[in-house]
Amino acid sequence: MVTEGLTATEAQKRARAQGPNTLEYRPPRSTWSRLVTQFRNPLIIVLLVAGVVTAIVGDYVDSVVIFAVVVINALIGWIQEGRAQRALEAVSALLVTEATVIRDGRRQVIDAAEIVRGDSIVIEAGDRIAADGILHRAHALRVEESILTGESVPVEKSAEGDREVFAGTLVVSGHAIAEVTAIGAATRMGRIGGLIDEADSIETPLTRRLDRFAWQITIVILVTGALAWVLAVFVRNFDMIEAFLAVIGLAVAAIPEGLPAIISIVLAIGTQSMARRRAVIRRLPSVETLGSVDVICTDKTGTLTRNEMTVVELLLPCGDVEVSGAGYAPDGELILEQRIDAELLSEQARHLCVAAISCNDAEWREEEGDWVIIGDPTEGALFPLAAKAGVDVETVLDDSELLDEIPFNPDARYMASLRRTPEGRVMLFVKGAPEVVLSMCEEMSGDWATRGHESALAGRRLLAIAERECASETKRIDASCIKNGLTLLGMSVLMDPPRPEAAESISQCHSAGIRVIMITGDHAVTASSIGRSLGLADQEAVTGEQIDAATDEQVRSMIQSTDVVARASPETKMRLISLLQADGRTVAMTGDGVNDAPALQRADIGVAMGLRGTDAARDSADVILTDDNFATIARAVRQGRVVYDNIIKSLQFILPTNGGEAGLILLALLLGITLPVTVGQILWVNLVTTVTLALAFAFEPASRGVMSRSPRRRDEGLITRHVLLRIVFVSVLMVAVSLAAFEFGLRHGESLEFARTMTVTMIVLAEVAYLFNVRRLSGSSLGWGTFAGNPVANAAVGILMIVQLGFIYLPLMQDVFDTAPLDSVSWLVLLGLAAAFFLSVEGVKFFLRRREKVEM
C-alpha cells in the first residue's frame, strides 16, 4: 500500500531481483586502445610515410615537424573520443543520491540506488525526483520537465490528471507521494542515456573528404613512383639506386606534407573567430562542418525565443491594449497613442497591475544589471508589466499587509490573496485560468470568453485577474466570498516572445539554401504560432506522436510540408535526424536538455546552449553557444563557409605547386635529363612556401555572396572535376615555366648549380604569382584590389622574398643547398616568366567565367 509502503524485507528481496537504481552502460574503450586507433587514419599513414621519406633524405627538421603534426592530430582525436563517455557521466550525475521513501509505515531517507519498483517515494518542492513513478497523492504539484521534454513552463501534476513523474526532473512547488514504476536504465532518463550510448558520433564531412583524399593521393603517388622507377631504369637506363633516390624526390615533391598543418591552422583561426562571436567549438573539424549544413533542427525555447515570459497584451473592460518591450526588464510601455479612451485604459491597466502583483508568489529583482524572476515565470512577468504601466511595485507590496493567501493549486487553477490596503480596505485578489476566474465573477460586461479565444488560438497564455472588497474585520479567505461576487479587472496575454534577430537569421539561412526546422516539446498550437511569426512554413505543426506512428516514407512526407515539430521525444528527434541524413542532408541540431543529448551526438553538428544547457547536452555537442541565440548559429554557419573556402583555396594552392614540382622531376626521368632540382631544394621550397604563402589563406576574408549560394552536397569530394582540371593545368604551367628557367640557366650560366637556383627561384616566384590568382578562385585578380583585404598575404610575400634572397646569396645557404648567385638578366627572365604564369591563369579564369554566363 502507498500509505504503509514496502516492508524492509520486501524491499531487500526486490533489490536483489531488480538491481540498483543506477545507470550502467557498456564500458568505454581503454585509453591505449583509443590512442592506437588514431593512427589508423589514412591521412595519418600518408603523413608517417612523408616523415619517413624526409628522414631518409636527411631533412631531419622537416621530419620532426611532420611527426609532431601526426602526434598532435592523434592526441586531439583521442581526447575528443572521450566525449560520449563524459555525456553518459553527465546523465548519471543528474540522478539524485538520496531520496525519502515510506517503508514499514514511516518515512526514511535512503540511498537513491536502493529504491526499488513498488517503493513509495515522498516528493517535496526543490527535490529532484529519484525514479519514474505514478502519483497517488499530490497537492499543488508542479514539475520542471524541460530537461526531458524541452517544454518551457512547469507541468502541473495531480493524482487525477497527469499522474506520471520522471527521474531527474525538478519539483517546482507542492508535495506528493508516488509509487515507483521504473528505476535505473528503465526510467525515461535511463532510456535517453541508452540512446547516447548507442549513438555513434558521426564523422564530419571534412573528415570523410580528407580520408578519401588521403587514399587517393597515396595510390597516385605509389603508382606514379613505381612507373617512374621502371621507366627510368629499363627505358632511360638510369642506375637503380639513382632512380630510387629520384623517385623519393618525386614522392617528397608530391606529398603535401604541409597541408594537414595548414588545414588545422585555418580551422583554429575559424574557431577563434567563432569564439569572438559567442560560438565555442569543441573540435576543429566542426568549424568546416557548419559551412556544409543544409538543415538546422533547432530548439525553440531560449534559442528562437527569449525564454522570458512576457505580457504582450491586456484585455480590459474598455478595450484591448498592446504592451511593448520583451523579457523581464521594465523596458516598454502601454501603447495608447491615438486612443480616445487612453486615460481610462491607463487607469484600468494600473488597477489590474496592482491586483496582479498583490496576488503573486514570484520575486522580481535586478542582479548585476540583469532583471531576473525567482519563481514561476508566468507570475513573475506581471511585475515588469506593472512597472511599464507606471505602478511602483515596491510601494504597493510594502504598503499593503498580507492577511491570508491560497497558493496556486493546479487542480483549482487559481491563486488568491487577502490584503489590507494603506487606506484600511480589505481586498481579495484572485488570478488564474480565465474559465475558472470568470465563473467566480458577477460584475462583467461584454463577452470575455470570445475576446480571449483569439489569443488562445495563437498559442498565448491567458491569466484572468479579479478582485472584491471584503468586510474590514476579515482576516481569512472564506470559501463563500471567493466563489462568487468578484469583479473581473481584465486578462493578461502572455507569451515567450521570439528573439528580434531570430526571424532575420532564419531568413538569411533560407537565402543560403538552409532549411530550418523547429523541434520543441511545447504544445502544437504554441509551436505553430511561434513558427509562423519567425517565417517558418505556414502549416500546422507535426507532433511527435504522429511521427512515431508513421512509416519512414510518411514521415518524409510530413516534414516536407511543415518546419515545426511539437511534442518531440528523444527517439523522435533521433529518427528525424537519421531520415534527413539518409536523404543526403547535412544536419545541425541544437538543444539544451538531457533529452537532446542523443540527437546532438547523432547529428553531423551538435549545438548546445551554454547558458541554460545541461552538462549532458554540452558534452554531446560539437559547438556551444555562449548566448543561446539562434542568430549565433547563422553567424557560425557563415564562418564555416568562409573556413571551407579557405581550405579549398589552400588545396588549390598547395596541390598544383606540389604537382608542378613532382611533374618537373617526373619529366626529367622520362626524358632522361639531369634533375632540374635536388631533393633538398624541393624540401626548401615546400618548407618556406608552406609557412608563408600557404599560411596566408587562413586569414582570407569572406568572399562576396558567401551566404547567397546553396550548401555543398554531402557527397561532394574535396577535389571536384573543376578543381582537378585547374590543378592539372596549373601543374603543367608550372612545369613549363620551371623547365624554361632551367634551360635558360644552363645556357646563360656557368654551372648546374646556377641553373638549379634559377629553377628553384622560378618555382617560388610562380607560387607568389599563383597566391594572388587563388585569392579569388573565380573572380578576376587583376587590379589593386587583389592586394587588399588580407595584409597577412602581402607580409608573407615580403618575408618569403627576403628568405629566398638569403637562399640565393648567403654563402652558408649556397654550401648547404648547392645554390649560386643570380645576375640581373636572370631576374628579368624570372619575373617575365612569373608574369606570363599569372596572366595565363587569369586568362583561363576569364574563359570559365564567360562560359558559365553563356550556360546560364
N, C-alpha and C positions, 0 to 999 in steps of 0.2 A: 504494500500500500504506500501511497505517496506520503501520507502523514507520518507513518512509522518508519518508512524507508526499509532498506535491506537490513538483515542481521549481519553482524560481523562474520559469522560462519559462512553465510551465503555469499557475501562479498568476496571472501577469500576463495571460495570454490569457483566463482565466476572469473576471478582474476587469473586463476590457473588455466581456465579454459579459453579465455578471450585474449590474454596477453595484456601488456601495459598500454596506457593511453598516451602513446608516443608515436612519432613519425619515423619510420625506418625505410631506407631506400637502398638500392644496390650500392655496394662500396665503391668509392672512387678509385680510379687507377692510381698506382703508386707514382710518386714523384719521378723516379727513374724512368718508368715506362712512358710517362708524358713527355719527358725530356728527349728520349730517344726518338719518339715519333716525329719530333720537329725536323729531324734530319732526313726524313723520307720524302720530303717535298722535292719535286723535280727541279725547281729553281735553285734550291739549296745544293742539289747534286751538281748542277751546272757551275755554281759558284765554287764548290770544292774542287771541281776539275780545273777551273780557271786559276785557283790558288796554287794547286799542284804544278800546273804548267808554268806559271810565273816563277815559282820557286826553282823549277828545273832550269830555267834560262837565267837564273841568278838574280832576279829582281826581288830581293827578299822584303824590301819595304812594301812594294805593291802586294806581295803575297800576304804579308801580315795584315794589311788593310782589308783584303778580301776575306781572310779568315775571321777578322773582327766583325765584319758585316754578317757573316754566317752565324757567329755566336750570338750577336745582338738579336738577329731575327728569331733565332731558336728560343732565346730567353723570353722575348715578347710573346711568342706563341704559347710557350709553356705557362707563363703567368696567366694569359687570357683563358686557357683551357680550364682553369680552376673556377671560372665564373659560375658555372652551373651548380657546382657543389656549394659555393657561397650562397647562391639563391635558395638552395634547399635548407641550408642552415638558418637563413633569414626567416623562412617559413616556420621552421621548428621553434625559433625564438619567439614567435607570436603566441605559441601555446603557453598558457599560464602554468606556474609552478605549484600553486596551491589552490585549493577550492574548498568550499563549505558544502558538506553533504549532510543528509539526515540518515543516521544509522542507529538501529536499536532504539528508535523513538526520540533521539536527541541530536542536536547539531554538533558536527565535528569538523575541524579543519584538517584536511589530509593532503598528502602529496597528490597533485593532479594526475600523475601517472598511475595512481591506484584506483582511479574512477573506473567503474565497470558499467556495462549496459544494464539498465534497470535501477541504477542509483537515483536518488532524489537529490538534485543539486539546488542550493539556495542562490538566487541571483539578486544582487543589490546594485544600486546606482554606482557607477565608477568601476564595476567589475568587468574583466574580460572573461567571457564565457569559456568554460574549460572543455565542453564537449557538445555535440549536437543533442537536441532534446525536444520534447513536446511539453508545452505549458499545461500545468494542472491548476495553478493559481497565478494570478497576475493582477497587479494594481498599478495603473498609470505607467505601464512599462513601455519605454521607447528604446530601440536598439540601433546603434550606428553600424550599418552593414556595408558601407561603401567599400570596405576592404575586400569584400567578396563580390558585391554587385555593381559598384560604381555609382549607386544611386546617391543623389546629392543631399538628401534630408533623412533624419532618423525615421525608422519604421515603427509604427505603432503595433504593439503585440497584445494579445489577450487570450484567455483560455477559451473564448467562444469564437474568435475570429482567426487572425493569423497566429497560429499556435507554435510554429517551428522557430527554434533558436539555434544558432550555429557557433561552433568553436571558433575562437579568435575574434568574435565581434564584441563591440563595446556597449555596455549598458549606459544610456544617457540619463535616464530617470526611471523612478519606480522600483518595484521589487517583485519577485516571483519565485515560484518553485516549479522545477521542470524535471521530468523523468528522462534520463539519458537513453537515447536511441542509437547512438553511434560514437565510437571512440577511435582515437589514433588515425590510422590511414583510411578508415571507413568514413570519417567525417568529411564534410564538404571541403574543409581546409586541407585535409589529407589527400583528397582526390586531386586538388589543384597541385599539391606537391608532387603527386604521382605523374601528372602531366608534365611538370617541369623536368622530372627525372627521365621521362621518355622522350621529350622533345629535344632532338639533337640540334645543336646550333647550325644554322645554315651558312654555307660558305658565301662570302661576298662575291659579287660579280668580278671585282678586281682580282681576288684570289683565284677564281676559276680561269680568268683570262691569262693571268701570269703563269699558272700551271700549264695551260695549253701552249702558251708561247714558249715556255721553257723546254717542253718536249720537242716542239717544232724546231727551235734553234739548235738543240742538241743533235737531233737527227741530221739537220742540214750540215752542221759543222763536221760531224763524223763522216758522213758520206762524201762531202766535198774534200775533206782532208785525205781520206783513203784514195779517192780517184786521182787527186793531185799527186800523191806519192807514187802511185802506179805509173801515171803518165810521165812523171819526172824521171823515174828510174828506168822504165822499159821503153820509153819513146825518145826522151831527150838525153838519156844516158848519164843522168846525174849519179853521183856517188850516193849509196843508200843512206849513210849517216847524214850527209849534207842535205839530201832530200828530206830526211826525217826532221832535221832542225828547221828547214824551211817550212815544213808543214806545221811544226809547233808555232812558228812565227805567224802562219796563216790563222791558226786557232786563236792565238793571243789577239790578233787583229780583229777577228770576227766576234769573239765573245765580248758582249757589252758588260764587262765586269763592274763598271760604274753605275749601270742602270738601276740595280736594286737600291743603292745608296741614294741616288737622285730621287727615285720614287718615294723613298722613306722621308727625304727632306721635303719634297713637295707636300706629302701628306702631313708632316709635322707642322709646316708653316700654315697649311689649311686648318689644322687643329687649333693652332694659336689664334688664327683669325676668328674661328667659330667661338672659341672661349671668350673672346672680347665681345662677341655678340650673344653671350649667355647660353651657348650650347657646348657642353663639355663632352669631348669624345673619349670613350674608354678604350678604343683600339683603333690604330691608324687606318686600316683599310675601310673603316666605316665612313670616313670622310668622302671617299670616292663613291661609295655605295649610295649615299644620299643624292649624288648627282644623277644616278640612273633610276631613281624611284619614279614609278608612274602611277602608283596608288598609295595614298596615305589613309590608313584607317585610324581615326582619331577619337579619343575620348571627348566627352562634352564638358563635363563639369570642371571648371578651372582652366581648361585648355582653350576651348572656344568661348566659354563664359567666364565671368569673374569669380565664380564660387562665392558670391556675396549676395544673399537675398536682398532685393531692393523693392520698395514700394514705387510703382511706376504710375499709379492712378488712384484717385479717390472717387468713390461713388457716394455723393452727398444728397441730402433731401432736395436741394435746389439745382442739382446738376452734377456732371462729371468734371473732374479736374485732373489734368496731367501733372506729373511731378518729374522735374528734371534731375539730372545727376544720377550716378550709379555707385553702388558699393556702400561701405559703412561710414564714409566721410560725410560730414554735414554740408557738402557742396551741392548746391542746386536750389530750386525754388518751386513754388506752385506756379504753374503757367496760367496767369489770369489776365493777360493782355487782351484788350478789346472785348472784355466781358462786361456787360451792363451790370450784372449782379456780382461783380468781383468782390465788393466789400462783404456782402452776405456770405458768399462762398468761402472767403478767407476766414470769417468768423466761425462758420460751421466746421471748417477744416481744423482750426485751432481747438475747438471744443472736442472734436473726435480725437485729436492727438493727445490732449490731456487725459482723456479716458483710457486711451491705448497704453500710455506709459504708466498710468496708475494701476493698471491690471497687467503686470508683467513680471516674469521671473528672471529675465535675462539681465546682463550688465553690459554697459557700453562705455568704453573709455579709450583714451589715447595712450599708446605705448610707443615711445621712440619715434614719434611723428606719424605713426600709422594708427588708424581707428580700428578697434577690434571689438568683437562681440563674444561675451562669455555666456554660454547657454544656447538655447535654441535660436538658430539664425533667423527664423521667421518672426519670432517675438522681438529679437534684437533689432530687426530692420525698422521697427516702429520708432526707435529713438532718433536716428538721423532724419526720419520723416518729420518728427515733431520740431527738430531744430530748423529744418527747411521752412516749416510753417510759422516760424517766429516764436515758438514756445521755448521758454527757459527750462530745460529738462531738470536740472539740479534743484531749481527753486520749487518746481511742482512736487518733486519727491520729498524734499527736505521739509517743506511747509505743511505737508499733509501727514496725518497719523494713520498707519495701517492697523486696523482693528481686527480683521479676520480675512481669511483667504481660502479659496478652494483651488488647489493646484490643477493644472490641466490634466484631464483624465481621458485617455484615448477611447474609452467606452462612452463617456458622456460627451466628449468632443467640445468642451468649453472650459474656460477658466473664469473665476470670479474673485473680486477683492472688495473689501468694505473699508472705506477711508473716511476720516473726519477732516474736512477742509479747513483752511485758516479762518473762514467765516463761521465755523461751528456746524456746518451742514454735514450730515452723514450720507455719503453717496455710495451706492452699489454699482460697480463697473463689471461688465461681462464682455468677453470676447471669445470667439470660437467659430466653428463651421457655420456658414450662413443659414443652412436649413435648420440648425439647432437653435441659433440665436433668434432667427425670425419667429420661431414657434413660441418664444418667450415674450415677444413684444406685442403691445396693444396699439400704441400710437404709431401708425405708419401711414405714409402717403405714397401712392404710385406702386407699380409692380416691380418690387425689388428683385424677385426671383428672375424675371426676364432680363433686367439690367445686368445681372451678374452672369447670365448664361453665356454671353459672347466671350467674356474674359475666360470663363471656364473652358469653353471650346478651344481657345487659343493656348491651352495648357498652363494658364496662370493660376496662382493660388489666391483664394479669397478668404479674408477674415472679416467677419461682421462684428461691430462694436456697438454696445448699447449701455444704457445707464438708467437708474431711477433713484429718487431721493427717499431715504428711509427716515423713520422716526428718530429724533435726536438722541433718544436713550438706547438705540440699537447698538449692540456690541458684537453680535454674532450673525452670520448669514443664515437666515431661515429659509428652508426649502420652499415655503409658500411664496415668499417675496421674490424668489428667483425664477419661479415657473411662469409667472405672468406679470404684466404691468410694467415691463421695461419699455424704454423709448429708444428706437433704433437711431443711432447717430450717423451711421453710414458703413461703408465697406472699404477696406484697403485691398488693392490689387497688387500682388507681389510676383516677382519672377527673378530668376538668376539671369541677369542681362548678359547678352553677348559682349565680348570684348569689342571695343570700337574698331580695332585694327584687324579683327578676325575675318570679317567679310571681305575686306580688301585683299588680305593674304590668300584667301580661298580663290578669289578672282584671279590673282596672279598665278596660282597653281593651275587653274583651268587654262589660262593663256599659255602656260608652259606644257600643256598636254598631260597634266597630272590630275587624276581623279581623286576626289576627297570623299571618303565615306565616314560618317559619324556613327560610331558604335557606342551605345550607352546603356546603363542599367535603368535609366528613367522610364517613365510611362511613355507609351507610343504617342499620345496626344502632345505631351510636353516636348518630346524629341522632334516630332514633325514640325511643331511651331517654331522651335529654335532653328531647325534646319532650313525652313523657308526664309527666316529672317537673315540667314547667313548666305543665301544664294545657292543652297544645295537643291537637288532635284525636287521639284514641287509635287511630290507624291506622298501618300501616307507611308508611315514607317512600316518596315517589316519587323516582326517580333522574333525573338529567339525561339519561342515555341513553334512558330510557323516554319522556321528554318530547320529545327530539329526533326519535325515531322515530314520533311520533304526529301526527295531524292536529290542527288548532286545536280542533275540537269534542271530540276525545278528550282533549286537554289540559285543556279546561274541565271535563270530567267528572272527570278525575283529581284536580284541585286542589279540587274540591268536597268530596271525602271525606277529605282529609288536609291538615294545616297544616305538613307537613315535606317539604322538597325537599332531597335529598342529591346530592353529586357534580355540582353545577351549574356549567356553564361560563358565561363571559360572554354567549355567544349565548343560552343557556337563560334567563338572568336577564332579558335584554332582551325575549325573546319573552313570558315570563310577564307582565312589566310591561305590555307593549303589549296583550296579551289582556285584562288586568284593566281597562286604560284604555278599551279598545274596548267593554267591558261597562258603561261609565259609572262606574267606580270612581276615586276619587282616591287615588293610591298614594304612600306614602313608602317609600324604600329606604335601608337602612343598609349600610355597608361600610367596608373599610379598605385593601384592596389595589388594585393596578392592574387586576385582573380585575373589580373592582366599578365602576370609573370610568364605563364606558359606561352601565350601569344607573342609577348615581347621576344622571347627566346626563339620562337618558331619563325618570326618574320625575318626578312632579309636585313632589316634595320629596326632595332627596337629602341624606342624613345621614351624614357621615363621622366616623370616630373620630379624635379629636385626639391621643391618647396614642401609639397604635401605628399610626395611619393613614399611608399614603404621600402624598406631595405630589400625585400624580395624582388620588387619591381626594378629597383636600381641595379641590383646585381645581375638581373636577367637582361639588361638593356645594353645597347652599344653607345647610345647618346643620352646624356642627362641634361634637361633644360633647367637652368637655374632660375627662370622666371615663370615656368609652367605656362608658356604662351605659345599659341599656335603660330603666331607671326614669326616667332623664332625658328620654327621648323621650316617655314618658307624661306627665310634668310639662309638657313643651313643648307637647304636644297640648292639654292643659288650658288653658295660657296662650294658645294660638292661638284657642281658642274664646272666651276672655274678650276677646281683641282683636277678634274678629269681632262679638261682641255690642256692644262699644263703638263699632265702626264703624257698625253698624245704628242704635244709639242716636243717633250723630252725624247720620246721614242723616235719621232720623225727627224730629230736632230742626231741622236746617237747612232741609230741603226744605219742610215746612209753613210755617215762618216766612217763607221766601222766597216761597212760593206765596201767603201772605196779603198780603205787600207788593205782589206783582205783581197779585194779584186786585183789590186796592184801586184801583190805577191803571187796570186794565182796566175795572172797573165805572164809574169816573168818566168814562172815554172813551165807554163805551156809553150812559151816562145823560146825557152832555153837561154835566157839572157841573165845578166847579173841582177841580183835583187836590188831594186831601187832604194830600199830602206832596210836597216837591220832590225832584229827583234827588240833590242834595247831602245832604238829610236821610236819604234811603234809604241812601246810602253810609255816613253816620254810624252808622245802626243796624247795618248789616252789619258795619262795622269793629269797633265796641265790643262787640257780642254775640259775634262770632267769637273775639276774643282773650280773652274772659272766659267766657261761658256755654258755648259750643261746646267750648272747650278743656278744660272740666271733665270731659267724658266720657272723656278719655284716662286719667283716674285712677280710673275706676269699678272697684270690686272685682268679683270673680266673682259671678254670680247663683247662687242656690240650684239645685242639680241640674244644674250645667253639664256634669258628666261622666256623667249618667244619661240623657241624651237621645241620639237617633240622630244620626249626622252629616248635614250638609246634602247634598242631591242635587247631583251635579256640574253639572247644567244649571240649577240654581236661580239666578234673577237676583237682583240687589240689591233690586229693587223687586218684591216679591211682591204678589199680589192683596190680601192683608190689609194690607200696608204702604201700598199705593196708596190703599185706601179710607180709611185713617187720615190719610194726607197730605191727601186731598181734604176730609175732614171738618174737620180742624184748620185748614186754609187758609180754608175758608168761615167757620168760627167766628171766626178772627182778623179776617177782613174785616168781619164783623158787629160785633164789639166796637170795632174801629178806626173804622168808619164812625159808630157810635153816639157815640164820643168826639168825632169831628169835628163831628157835628151839634150835640152839646151845646156844644162850643166856639164854634160860630157863633152860637148863641142866647145863651149866657152871657157870652161875651167881647165885646171891642170891635173885634177885628181878625181878619183872616185868619191873621196870624202866631200869634195866640193859639190858634186852632182847630187849626192845623197842629202847634203844640207839644203840644197835647192828644193829637193822633193819634200823633205820634212816641213820646210817653211811654207811651201805651196799648200800642203795639207792644212797647216794651221790657218793660213790666210783664207783658204776656201771655207773652212769651218766658221771663221769670223763672218765672212760674207753670208754663209748659209744661216747663221744665227738670226740675222735680220730678215732673211726670207721666211724663216719658220715662225717668227714672232707674229706674223699674220699668215695663218695657214692658207687661206684662200684669197684674202684681200690684197691689194697692191701694197708693196713695201717701198715704192718709190716716193720720195719726198721727205721733208724733215720730220714729219710726224712719226716716221719709223723709229726715230731716236728718242721719242717721248714716251712717258708712261712707266718706264722701268729703268730707273737710274742704275740699278744693280747691273743690268746688261752692259751699259756703257762703261761702268767701272771695271767689269770683268774683262772687257776687250782691252782696256788700258793696261791692266795687270798682266794679262796674257802676253801682250806685245813686249812689255818690259822683260818678262821671264824668257821669252823666245829670243830676244836680243842677247841676253846672257848666255843662252844655249849656243848661239852662233859665235859670239865674240870672246867670251871668257875662256882663258887657257885651260882652266880646270875642266870645264864642260867639254871643251874640244878633246881633251885627253880621255874623258870618260865615255863620250858618245861618238867619237871619231868624226867631229864636225870641222868645217873650215869657214873662214870669214867670207862674206859675200860683198861684191862691189856694187856700185850704184846702178850699173846697167842691169845686173841680175835682179835688183829690187824693182826696177821699172818693168821688167818682163813679168815678175811675180805679181805685181799689182795689176798689170794689164790682164793677166790670166784670171786673177780673182774677180776683176770687174766683169769679164766675159762670163765667168761662172755665175755670178749674181744675176746678171741680165738674162741669162739662159733660163734660170729657174723662174724668174719673173715672167718671161715670155710664155712658159708652159702654164703658169697660173692664170695669165690673161686669156689664153686659149680655152682653158677649162671654164673660166667664168663666162665667156662668150657662148660656149656650147651649152652650159646649163641654162642660160637665159633663153636660148633658142628652143631647148627641150621643154622648158616651162610654158 
